[in-house]
Amino acid sequence: MDVHDKAKKRSRTLRPLWLASVSEGKLGQMCVALNADEEPSCSMDCTRIAYTSMGKAFVAELEWRPPNLREKLVLGMPLTETDEKELQETLSAQAKQIGLGMNMYSRTTRQAALGDSARDDLTPYLKNSDNFFLPGTDTNIFQFYDLPNLSQIENPAETIMGTMDAGRKWIVVVYADGHVRVMPR
């Protein structure tokens, strides 16, 4: 992607481009005036852009950095091997929280969280209600397994409570005793 001024005298080729901060304000620091019908305008040093939206003028600071895991997932960008490892660790931590929440819910209510309401039932027992979703999205990737009350399970270390499936070559499995494991499909 190339960012350039109106006269196309100054330009800068960008790799990833992220808006670091956006504020409504005057365009005095911008190199050109901006019409509502035109593309964003770039500052002389290519560190800010100006644009209009819903009748207001905005100036956004540009941040020159590679995208993080959450941003890559939101944008559907390919993940590196390091990103895949980070995603496994992130989903394992989320799954661990869900497992702990299920155990606390089961002890408190003396019943298992079942069916469509299970996520709502467990939310008060979780640090973060986003644990069921692929990071940075609103895609629910946790699949509950219908189980009896956890105290009635004979072998909790081998009984699967649910899985997290991010659509990769692996899944994260949550066991009734609360431990998690990344397993190939």
N, C-alpha and C positions, 0 to 999 in steps of 0.2 A: 504494500500500500504506500502510495506517495502522498505526502502532505505538502502543499505549496501555497504561495500567496496568489492573489488575483492576477497579477501581471506574469505569473509563472517565472519570476526571476530568482526566487529562492524556493528551494524544495528540500525535502528530507525523506529518504526511504525508510519506512518503518517496518519492523517485524511486528510483534504484538503491540497493540495500542490499547491502553486502559485509561479510563477517566478516573483520576485520583480524587478530585473534588469538583463539585459543581456549585456555583453560586450565581444568583440573579444579580445583575448589576450593570454598570455602565460599560461601554465598549472602548473607553479611552485608551486602554493599553493594547488594543488590537491594531493591526497594521491597515485594515480596510474597514469600511462600513459594511453592514450586513443587511441584505434584504430578506424578507420572509420566504421569497421564492428561490433563494440560492442555497448552495451547499455551505457547510460550515467554513469559516475563514480562519486561517492560521496566523498566529502572531509572528513577528519578525524572527524570533529565535526558535520558533516551532515548539514552544513549550505550552502553549495555550491555544484553544480553539474557541470561537464564538459561534453561537447558533441561536435561532429563535424557535420557540415552541409555545403554542397557545397564546400568541401575542406578546410574549415576554422574551427579552434577550438574556442569554446565559453565557457565562464564560466558564470553561472547564480547564482545569490543570491536567496536563498529560503526564502520565507516568510511563517511563520506558523500562519495562521489565518483562520477563517471561511470565506466562500465566501459571497460577498455582493449580493444584489438583482440583479444587472445587470449581474454578473457572473453566478448566478443561472439560469437566463433566457436564457443566451447564451448556457449553458450546458444542459438545459432541466431538471434541478434538481427540486424536489418538493419544493413548497414554504410553509413556516409556516404561521400561522394566521397573525403574525406581518408583514411578507413579503407581504401577500395579501393586507393588509391595506396600506403598503408603495406603492405597485403597483397601487392601486386605487388612492392614492394621487398624484403620479407621472403622471398617465394618465389623471387625472382631470386637473392638471396644464398644461399639453401639450394640452388638448382639449380646455382649456380656451384661450391659445395662438392662437390656430387655429380659434376659434370664434372671437377673437379680430382682427385677420388678415383678416377674411372674411368681417367683418364690415368695416375695413379700405379700403379694396379693393373695396367694393361696393360703398362707399362714393367717392372714388377717380375716379373710372371708370364709375360710375352710371350704372353698370351691375353686375350680379351675376357671381361668378366663377363656371363654369359648366363643367361637363364631365371629360375626361381624363386629360385635361390641367389644371384643377383646382389646383392641387398641385403645379405645376410650376408657375401658376399665383399668388398664395398666398405666395410663398417662400420669395419674397422681403419684405413682410409685417410681417415676423416672426423673432423672436430673434434667433431661432434655426430651421434649416431646417429638423432636425431629429424628429420634433414633430409628424409626421405622423406614426412613426415606434415604434414597441415594443422596449423598452429600451435595448440597447446592441445588437440589431439585425438589419437586413435590411428588416424586415417583415413589410409591410404597413398594419396597422390595422385600419386606418381611412376610413370610408365609407361616401362619400358625398351624400347628398340628393339634387336633382335638385330643385332649388327654383328660383322665380323671384328676381329682385332687392330687397334687404332687406328693402328699404324704402317703398315698395309696400305691405309688409306683414302687415295684419291687427292686428294680435295678436302675436308679436314676442316672448313674454314670454312663449307661448305654441307651437310655431312652431319649429320643430326639423330641424336643419341644417345638422347634421351628427352624427355618432356614432363611438366610438372606441371599437373594440371588440378584446380582448386579449385571447379569447377562454376560459374564466372562466365562473362562474355561474352568472356573472354580466357584464354589459356594461356601458360605459360612454357616456352620451347623451349630445350633444351640442345644445343649443337653439339659436334662431335668435337674442335674446337680449344679447347674450354673456355668459349667466350663463350655468353651467354644472351640471349634476346630475348623480350619480352612481345609476343604477337601476338593479334589478334582470332581468334575461332573460325572 
